[in-house]
């Protein structure tokens, strides 16, 4: 597999995780700073990802799957 494609997939996965953390309101309203701190990435990167206009499409696809992802991970392990 092409290294650029692998790198892009890794970035996409991290972006999805950042969005998941940002929209997890169980412990209050997260900030870009708290998301960056939790994931160990620069705040500027998180802010750029949050401002990305394609997030709405991505969230529409992914959000309904989140409850199932945790169960699938647990089952797989």
C-alpha positions as CSV (number, residue, x, y, z in Angstrom):
1,X,0.0,0.0,0.0
2,X,1.2,3.5,-0.8
3,X,2.7,5.3,2.2
4,X,0.8,8.5,1.4
5,X,-2.5,6.5,1.5
6,X,-1.5,4.9,4.8
7,X,-0.6,8.3,6.2
8,X,-3.9,9.8,5.0
9,X,-5.9,6.9,6.6
10,X,-4.1,7.4,9.9
11,X,-4.8,11.1,9.8
12,X,-8.5,10.4,9.0
13,X,-8.7,8.0,11.9
14,X,-7.2,10.6,14.3
15,X,-9.5,13.3,13.0
16,X,-12.5,11.0,13.6
17,X,-11.3,10.4,17.1
18,X,-10.9,14.1,17.7
19,X,-14.5,14.7,16.5
20,X,-15.8,11.9,18.7
21,X,-14.1,13.4,21.7
22,X,-15.2,16.9,20.9
23,X,-18.9,15.8,20.6
24,X,-18.8,13.7,23.7
25,X,-20.8,15.8,26.3
26,X,-20.9,13.3,29.1
27,X,-18.4,15.4,31.1
28,X,-19.4,18.8,29.9
29,X,-18.6,20.7,26.7
30,X,-15.0,19.8,25.5
31,X,-12.8,22.5,24.0
32,X,-10.3,22.2,21.2
33,X,-7.6,22.5,23.9
34,X,-9.0,19.6,26.0
35,X,-9.3,17.4,22.8
36,X,-5.7,18.2,21.8
37,X,-4.5,17.5,25.3
38,X,-6.3,14.1,25.4
39,X,-5.1,13.0,22.0
40,X,-1.6,14.5,22.3
41,X,-1.9,16.6,19.1
42,X,-1.4,20.3,18.6
43,X,-4.4,22.6,19.4
44,X,-4.0,24.3,16.0
45,X,-4.6,20.9,14.3
46,X,-7.8,20.3,16.2
47,X,-9.1,23.7,15.4
48,X,-8.4,23.2,11.7
49,X,-10.2,19.9,11.8
50,X,-13.2,21.3,13.6
51,X,-13.5,24.2,11.1
52,X,-13.4,21.7,8.1
53,X,-16.6,22.1,6.1
54,X,-16.7,18.3,5.3
55,X,-17.3,17.4,8.9
56,X,-21.1,17.5,8.6
57,X,-21.0,14.8,5.9
58,X,-18.6,12.8,7.9
59,X,-20.5,13.1,11.1
60,X,-23.8,12.0,9.4
61,X,-22.1,8.8,8.3
62,X,-20.1,8.0,11.4
63,X,-22.2,9.1,14.4
64,X,-24.9,6.4,14.1
65,X,-22.2,3.8,14.1
66,X,-20.4,4.9,17.3
67,X,-22.5,2.8,19.7
68,X,-21.7,-0.3,17.6
69,X,-18.0,0.5,17.3
70,X,-17.3,0.0,21.1
71,X,-19.1,-3.3,21.1
72,X,-17.3,-4.5,18.0
73,X,-13.9,-3.6,19.5
74,X,-14.8,-5.4,22.7
75,X,-16.0,-8.5,20.7
76,X,-12.9,-8.5,18.6
77,X,-10.5,-8.4,21.5
